[in-house]
Amino acid sequence: MNKNVHTFIGCDREYEESKIVLFGAPFDSTTSYRPGTRFASSAIRNESFGIETYSPYLDKDLTDYKIFDGGDLELTFGNPGRALKDIEEFSSQIIKDGKIPFMIGGEHLVTLGAVRAAVKVYEDLHIIHFDAHADLRDDYLGETLSHASVMRRCWDLVGDNKIFQFGIRSGDREEFRWGKDHVKTTKFTFEGLEELIESLKGKPVYFTIDLDVLDPSAFPGTGTPEAGGVTFLDLLSAVRKVSKLNIVGLDMNELSPIYDQSGASTALACKLVREILLLLV
């Protein structure tokens, strides 16, 4: 793989020497409310030069580590199945090479492609899911491949009690009823996360962050904002806890930069990417 010409700040090392591979999945063809997440990965990469490579939270600097930025995948719009196949193949190559794929969406459906790749290698895969929305519908308007059903499709792969959701504050009644028997859902907060971390030590974990877990006052730049979310510092604290686990793949999604003309939402996303990268290395 050749690194992207325009990389996320500090992520300009070669593929062969890097443990973490950053890449974008600019796809939003099943977005149910306001589209625009297809622009997130390029916006994050562009605006990353507005932050520093150094983290005062961690006393670490991106320039001291080997991280590869593979750029954005070229994904077919209007064909979720084809897009997911391309994401799965790219993620599979990264995992096969002993590296960690870090995908920037895109709508949340892109997670399914990466999880498909991970579960082929890690049969006992567990998923930690931060989000405002349960995403447990079996279909949305008849479409089973949707950002509103992504966690249900992931459940198809990993089975009962392997998906752990936090920050959830939206979904239809049937989602919550179905979820009680099949996934572990914590509404509104990250309560119980520390206990979960202890129980998952040594197990392979895929970590997916839907940025609308944040309160819209901190993160208005998303397609489906939900009042009552967490703060940036709450999220950062929770991410630090999850980073202690055996993370075999992860993603961050649902930034729609066009809905926050101030650029603050994109800047927040950039900062979170930096912190996650430094936690993983």
C-alpha positions as CSV (number, residue, x, y, z in Angstrom):
1,M,0.0,0.0,0.0
2,N,1.1,3.5,-0.7
3,K,0.4,6.2,1.8
4,N,-2.0,9.0,1.0
5,V,-0.3,12.1,-0.3
6,H,-2.4,14.3,2.0
7,T,-2.4,12.5,5.4
8,F,-3.9,13.1,8.8
9,I,-1.4,15.2,10.7
10,G,1.6,13.2,11.9
11,C,0.5,10.0,10.1
12,D,2.9,9.9,7.2
13,R,4.9,6.7,7.9
14,E,5.1,3.8,5.5
15,Y,2.6,0.9,5.6
16,E,5.2,-1.8,6.3
17,E,6.5,-0.1,9.4
18,S,3.2,0.9,10.9
19,K,1.0,-0.9,13.4
20,I,-2.1,1.3,12.9
21,V,-3.7,1.9,9.4
22,L,-5.9,4.9,9.2
23,F,-8.3,5.1,6.2
24,G,-11.6,6.8,5.2
25,A,-14.9,5.2,4.1
26,P,-16.8,8.1,2.5
27,F,-20.2,6.4,2.2
28,D,-23.7,7.7,3.2
29,S,-26.2,6.2,0.8
30,T,-28.5,4.8,3.4
31,T,-28.6,7.9,5.7
32,S,-32.2,8.2,6.9
33,Y,-32.3,12.0,7.8
34,R,-29.6,14.4,6.7
35,P,-26.8,13.1,4.4
36,G,-23.2,14.5,4.4
37,T,-21.0,12.0,6.2
38,R,-19.3,11.1,2.9
39,F,-17.3,14.3,3.4
40,A,-16.1,13.5,6.9
41,S,-12.9,11.7,6.3
42,S,-11.5,14.2,3.9
43,A,-12.6,17.1,6.2
44,I,-10.9,15.5,9.2
45,R,-7.7,15.0,7.2
46,N,-7.8,18.5,5.9
47,E,-8.6,20.2,9.2
48,S,-6.2,18.0,11.3
49,F,-3.6,20.6,10.6
50,G,-5.5,23.0,12.8
51,I,-4.5,20.9,15.8
52,E,-1.1,19.8,17.2
53,T,0.5,16.4,16.9
54,Y,1.2,16.7,20.7
55,S,-1.5,15.7,23.2
56,P,-1.3,17.4,26.6
57,Y,-3.9,14.8,27.8
58,L,-1.4,12.0,27.3
59,D,2.0,13.7,27.0
60,K,2.5,11.9,23.7
61,D,3.2,13.1,20.2
62,L,2.1,11.5,16.9
63,T,5.5,12.2,15.3
64,D,7.1,9.8,17.7
65,Y,5.1,6.8,16.4
66,K,4.6,5.0,13.1
67,I,1.1,5.4,11.7
68,F,0.0,5.0,8.1
69,D,-2.8,6.9,6.4
70,G,-4.1,5.0,3.4
71,G,-6.5,7.8,2.3
72,D,-10.1,7.3,1.3
73,L,-11.6,4.2,-0.3
74,E,-13.4,4.7,-3.6
75,L,-16.8,3.4,-2.7
76,T,-19.8,3.0,-5.0
77,F,-22.7,5.2,-4.0
78,G,-26.2,3.7,-4.0
79,N,-24.9,0.1,-3.6
80,P,-24.4,-0.7,0.1
81,G,-23.5,-4.3,-0.6
82,R,-20.7,-3.4,-2.9
83,A,-19.4,-0.7,-0.6
84,L,-19.4,-3.1,2.3
85,K,-17.5,-5.7,0.3
86,D,-14.8,-3.1,-0.6
87,I,-14.4,-2.1,3.1
88,E,-14.3,-5.8,4.1
89,E,-11.5,-6.6,1.6
90,F,-9.4,-3.6,2.6
91,S,-9.8,-4.2,6.3
92,S,-9.1,-7.9,5.8
93,Q,-5.7,-7.1,4.2
94,I,-4.8,-4.8,7.1
95,I,-5.7,-7.5,9.7
96,K,-3.9,-10.2,7.7
97,D,-0.8,-8.0,7.8
98,G,-0.9,-7.9,11.6
99,K,-2.1,-4.3,11.8
100,I,-5.1,-2.5,13.3
101,P,-7.6,-0.9,10.9
102,F,-8.9,2.5,12.1
103,M,-11.7,3.5,9.7
104,I,-13.2,7.0,9.5
105,G,-16.8,7.0,8.1
106,G,-19.1,7.7,6.6
107,E,-22.4,6.7,7.9
108,H,-22.5,4.0,10.6
109,L,-23.3,1.2,8.1
110,V,-19.6,1.1,7.1
111,T,-18.8,-0.6,10.5
112,L,-20.4,-3.8,9.1
113,G,-17.7,-4.2,6.5
114,A,-14.9,-3.9,9.0
115,V,-16.6,-6.2,11.5
116,R,-17.1,-8.8,8.7
117,A,-13.3,-8.7,8.2
118,A,-12.5,-8.9,11.9
119,V,-14.9,-11.8,12.8
120,K,-13.3,-14.0,10.1
121,V,-10.0,-13.9,12.0
122,Y,-11.3,-13.4,15.6
123,E,-14.2,-15.9,16.2
124,D,-14.7,-14.7,19.8
125,L,-15.1,-11.1,18.7
126,H,-16.8,-8.6,21.0
127,I,-18.1,-5.2,20.0
128,I,-18.2,-2.0,22.1
129,H,-20.5,0.5,20.6
130,F,-20.8,4.2,21.6
131,D,-23.9,5.9,20.1
132,A,-27.0,7.9,20.6
133,H,-29.0,5.4,18.5
134,A,-29.5,1.7,19.2
135,D,-29.2,0.8,15.4
136,L,-30.9,-2.5,16.1
137,R,-33.7,-2.5,13.6
138,D,-33.9,-5.5,11.4
139,D,-34.6,-3.2,8.5
140,Y,-35.3,0.4,7.8
141,L,-38.1,1.0,5.2
142,G,-37.5,-2.5,4.0
143,E,-33.7,-2.2,3.6
144,T,-31.7,-4.5,5.9
145,L,-28.4,-2.9,5.1
146,S,-28.9,0.5,6.7
147,H,-27.1,2.7,9.2
148,A,-30.2,2.2,11.4
149,S,-29.7,-1.6,11.3
150,V,-25.9,-1.9,11.5
151,M,-25.7,-3.3,15.0
152,R,-28.4,-5.9,14.2
153,R,-26.3,-7.0,11.2
154,C,-23.3,-7.2,13.4
155,W,-25.3,-9.3,15.9
156,D,-25.9,-11.7,13.0
157,L,-22.2,-12.3,13.0
158,V,-21.2,-12.4,16.6
159,G,-24.4,-13.5,18.4
160,D,-25.9,-12.9,21.8
161,N,-24.2,-10.9,24.5
162,K,-21.2,-9.9,22.4
163,I,-22.4,-6.3,21.7
164,F,-22.1,-3.7,24.4
165,Q,-23.8,-0.3,23.8
166,F,-23.3,2.9,25.7
167,G,-24.9,6.4,25.5
168,I,-28.0,5.1,23.8
169,R,-31.0,7.4,24.0
170,S,-32.9,6.9,20.8
171,G,-34.6,4.0,18.9
172,D,-38.0,2.6,18.3
173,R,-39.8,0.4,21.0
174,E,-39.2,-2.8,19.2
175,E,-35.4,-2.2,19.1
176,F,-35.2,-1.9,22.8
177,R,-37.5,-4.9,23.4
178,W,-35.4,-7.1,21.1
179,G,-32.1,-5.7,22.5
180,K,-33.0,-6.8,26.0
181,D,-32.5,-10.5,25.0
182,H,-29.6,-10.1,22.7
183,V,-27.2,-7.2,23.5
184,K,-26.2,-5.2,26.6
185,T,-27.4,-1.6,26.3
186,T,-26.6,1.2,28.8
187,K,-28.9,4.1,28.2
188,F,-27.6,7.7,28.3
189,T,-24.2,7.3,30.0
190,F,-21.1,5.1,30.2
191,E,-22.1,3.6,33.5
192,G,-20.7,0.1,34.0
193,L,-18.0,0.5,31.4
194,E,-15.2,-0.1,33.9
195,E,-16.7,-3.4,35.0
196,L,-17.1,-4.4,31.3
197,I,-13.4,-3.6,30.7
198,E,-12.4,-6.1,33.4
199,S,-14.6,-8.8,31.9
200,L,-13.3,-8.4,28.4
201,K,-9.6,-8.4,29.2
202,G,-7.7,-10.6,26.7
203,K,-10.6,-10.9,24.4
204,P,-10.6,-9.5,20.8
205,V,-12.7,-6.3,20.7
206,Y,-14.0,-4.2,17.8
207,F,-14.7,-0.6,18.9
208,T,-17.1,1.6,17.1
209,I,-17.9,5.3,17.9
210,D,-20.8,7.1,16.4
211,L,-20.0,10.7,17.2
212,D,-23.7,11.6,17.8
213,V,-23.2,10.0,21.2
214,L,-22.0,13.5,22.0
215,D,-24.5,16.2,23.0
216,P,-25.4,18.4,20.0
217,S,-24.2,21.4,22.0
218,A,-20.7,20.0,21.7
219,F,-21.2,18.3,18.4
220,P,-23.9,19.8,16.1
221,G,-22.2,18.6,12.9
222,T,-24.1,15.3,12.5
223,G,-27.0,14.1,10.4
224,T,-29.2,12.8,13.3
225,P,-28.5,14.9,16.4
226,E,-30.1,13.7,19.7
227,A,-30.3,15.9,22.7
228,G,-29.1,14.6,26.1
229,G,-25.6,13.3,25.0
230,V,-22.3,13.1,26.7
231,T,-19.5,15.8,26.8
232,F,-16.2,15.6,25.0
233,L,-14.4,14.9,28.2
234,D,-16.8,12.2,29.1
235,L,-16.2,10.5,25.8
236,L,-12.5,10.9,26.0
237,S,-12.4,9.3,29.5
238,A,-14.5,6.4,28.2
239,V,-12.2,6.0,25.2
240,R,-9.2,5.8,27.4
241,K,-10.7,3.0,29.4
242,V,-11.6,1.0,26.2
243,S,-8.1,1.5,24.8
244,K,-6.8,-0.8,27.5
245,L,-8.4,-3.8,25.8
246,N,-7.2,-5.9,22.9
247,I,-8.6,-3.7,20.2
248,V,-8.4,-5.5,16.8
249,G,-10.2,-2.9,14.8
250,L,-12.1,0.3,15.3
251,D,-14.0,3.2,13.6
252,M,-15.4,6.6,14.2
253,N,-18.3,7.8,12.1
254,E,-21.3,10.1,11.5
255,L,-19.6,13.5,11.3
256,S,-21.4,15.6,8.7
257,P,-19.2,18.7,8.5
258,I,-21.6,20.7,6.4
259,Y,-24.0,21.1,9.4
260,D,-21.5,22.9,11.5
261,Q,-20.1,25.8,9.5
262,S,-18.0,26.9,12.5
263,G,-15.8,23.9,12.0
264,A,-16.0,23.1,15.7
265,S,-17.4,19.6,15.2
266,T,-14.7,18.7,12.7
267,A,-12.1,20.1,15.1
268,L,-13.5,17.9,17.9
269,A,-13.4,14.8,15.6
270,C,-9.7,15.6,14.7
271,K,-8.8,15.8,18.3
272,L,-10.5,12.6,19.1
273,V,-8.7,10.8,16.3
274,R,-5.4,12.1,17.6
275,E,-6.2,10.9,21.2
276,I,-7.3,7.4,20.0
277,L,-4.2,7.0,17.9
278,L,-1.9,7.9,20.7
279,L,-3.8,5.6,23.1
280,L,-3.5,2.7,20.7
281,V,0.2,3.1,20.1
